Every structure is written in C-alpha cells, then in structure tokens.
Amino acid sequence: MTVNESRSDRIIRVIAGIILGILALERTGGIVGIWIFGILAVIALVTGLTGVCGIYRLFGIRTCPLPSESKQQKRS
C-alpha cells in the first residue's frame, strides 16, 4: 500500500490517538465512551504509524507530496 498521508498529518493522528487512548483509559463517558474512545484511538494510531488512510484512498485524497520525476527515474 502506498503512503497517502503527509508527515504533519501522521503526527497529528498519533497525538490524537494518544489523547483518545488516555480518555479511554480514564473511563471517560462510561462503558460506551471507553469503547468509542478506544476504537478511535486504535484507528488513529494505526493510520498515523502506517501512513495509510483507507478513507483518503476511498475519496482519492493524498496529503503527502508526490515524488519528483527525477527520483522516479532513478528508481527505474
């Protein structure tokens, strides 16, 4: 899978995942809040660490810069 998130996007997702994880561990919102915050934390952390977002792919969004032509030619 190709990376479709920029570095800043990935950092924001990891930070958001950590915050959501803390909210889940603090039992914010009762049992429903634990599940919601926990699931959102896992999703944010996984997409932030891998750099691949399924929703971005679905809508054709790409926040990371495309490799320049010179870099592509070197790889060939």
Secondary structure as UniProt FT lines:
FT   HELIX           7..25
FT   TURN            26..29
FT   HELIX           30..50
FT   HELIX           54..59
FT   HELIX           69..75
//
